[in-house]
Amino acid sequence: MLKVLYGTTFKFEKEDTIKELTDLTAQIKEKYNNGEALDKKPRILITGCPIGGVTEKVVKAIEDNGGVVVFYENCMGAKAVEDLVDETNEDIYEALAEKYLKIGCSCLSPNNHRFNLLDRVIDEYQVDAVVEVILQACHTYAIESTNVKSFVNEKKNKPYISLETDYSTSDVGQLNTRMAAFIEML
């Protein structure tokens, strides 16, 4: 799912993306109908900074240690596509501005849209725990992580872990150790 989601950012023809997602969905449904199903594993939501190479190592650490990522609430995940542009608004500039101001970006303050989305999808996707990915240079997410942790722990009563990382592979061992302990705790 991560590779398909990330790959869509490099495609210009939306019809190709829709076809690829439709084909992938059909393959997964066929496997499921033939009895191939995943074992029950802790369901993890990833939030925070953009996906790409950095998230791939985090997802691998989660899945190699017994979890399954069920939702991406990060810069290139659901945030950007959750709300559509209001095509009924006659002022296209206003419609575009409203759409982009609804994105739950940590650069916006207050950032109620992020917490509204988290609130809804934690329930909708039956999330067992939240992993926040913070790039070392993305200070807005680092600052907001305390509020996300409080929201996830106190309002949603779910375990939360914050991972500060970069685009290198130098911390893969540390990520594996932390994810193994976190998922074992679940």
N, C-alpha and C positions, 0 to 999 in steps of 0.2 A: 504494500500500500504506500509506504514512504517513497519508494522509487517512482511509482506512477505519479503520485502527488507532486513530487519534486520535478519530474520530467515534464509535467504539463506547463511548467513555467518557461520552457524553451520551445513551445509549439505556438505557431501563429494561427493555425487553422483550428478553431474550436470544435469543428465537426470531427476532426481526427481525434481530438482528446475525448469527446463524447463517445465515439466508436470504440476507442481503446478501453475506456471505463466500462462500457456496456459489455464488450467481449470478456473482459476480466471478471466482471460480475457473473456472467453466464458460466464461465469456467469454474468459478468458486461454487456456485449453486449446483452445478453438475457433480462436482466432487462430493459436496455435502449430501446430495440425493443418493449418491452411490455408497454412502456410509462413511465417507472420510470426514471426520469432524475433529476439531481440536479438543484436547483434554481440557478440563476446567483449570484455568490458570487465573492468577490475579489480574484484573483489568486495570490498565494504567492509562492515565491521561497525561500527555506531555503538553506543557505550557511554556511560555517564555519566548526566547529569541528565535530568529529564523531557522528553518530547516535547511538541510543540505548536508555537507560532509560532517559537520559537527553533530548533527542530530543522528546521523547514521550510526556513529559509534555509540551513542547513548541508547538508541533502539536496540542495537546488537547486544549491548550489556544487559538490557532489560530482558530481551527474549532468550538470550543464552542462559540466563539465571532463573528462568521459570515464569516470567511475566509475559503479558501480551499487551501491546499498545492498541488501544481502541479508539483514540481520538487525539487529534493535534489541534490544540488551541494556542497557536503561536502565530508569528508574523505571516507565514506563508500557508498556514493551515486554514481553519475555519474563520478566523477573524476577518480576513480580506473578502470572503465570499458570503458571509452569513446574511448580510443585508444587501439587497439589490438596489440599483438606482430607480427612483420613482419615475417611471416613464410617463405618468399622467401629469407631472409638474410641467407647466408650460415654460418655466425658466430652467433651461437645461443646466446652467451654471449653478443655480441654487440646488437643483436635484443632485448634481455631482458632489457639491460641497456637503450636503446633508449625508449622503452615503458615506463619504470618506471620514466625516466627523463622528460617525457611528462606530467606526472600527475601534475596538478596544485596545488601542495602542498605549504603551506605557509612557509615550511622549506627551499624551494628553492628560490634563489634570482639571477636574477630577476624572477618574477613569471608570465610571460606573458601568459602561458598556462591557468592559472585560469581565467584571464581576457578575453581571447579569447573564452573560454567556456561560461562564463557569458554573454558575448556579444551576442553570437549565441542563447543560450537557452532562454534568456529574450524575444527575438523576437519570436522564434519558439514556445514557450509555452504561449505566450501572457500574460506574467507576469505583474501584476498590482503593485507589491511591493516586496521588498527583506527584509528578516529577517536573520540577521547573528547571529549564536549561537557561543559564545565564552566560553569555559570552563575556570574557574579561573586559572588553572595551564598551560594553553596552550598559552604561551606568543607570539608565532609566529603569531597566528591568531589575537591576541589583537593588535600587532604592525601593521599588514597588514590591519586592519579594517578601518583605515583612508583612505587608498587608495581605498578600496572597496566602501566605502561611497561616495567618490568623483566620482568614475567611475559610480556608479548606479545613483546618483543624477544629475551629470553634463552631462555625455555622453548618458545615457539611459533615463534621465529625469523621473525617477521613485522614489517613496518614499522608504526610507531605515530606518531600525532600528537595533541597535545592542543590543543583550541580553547577558550579562555576568552572568553565572550561574555555578552550580556544580551538582553533582549527587544526592543531597538531594532533598527532597520535601519542604523544608522550605520556598522557594520563590514562590510557586504555586500561592498564592494570588496576589503577586506583578506581576507575569507574566500575570495573567488574567487581571488585571487592565491595564497594559501597552498594551496588545494586543487589549483589548476592545477599548481603546483610539486610537490606531494606525489604526485599521480596520474602526472605525467610521470616521476617517479622510479621508479614501479612498472613 
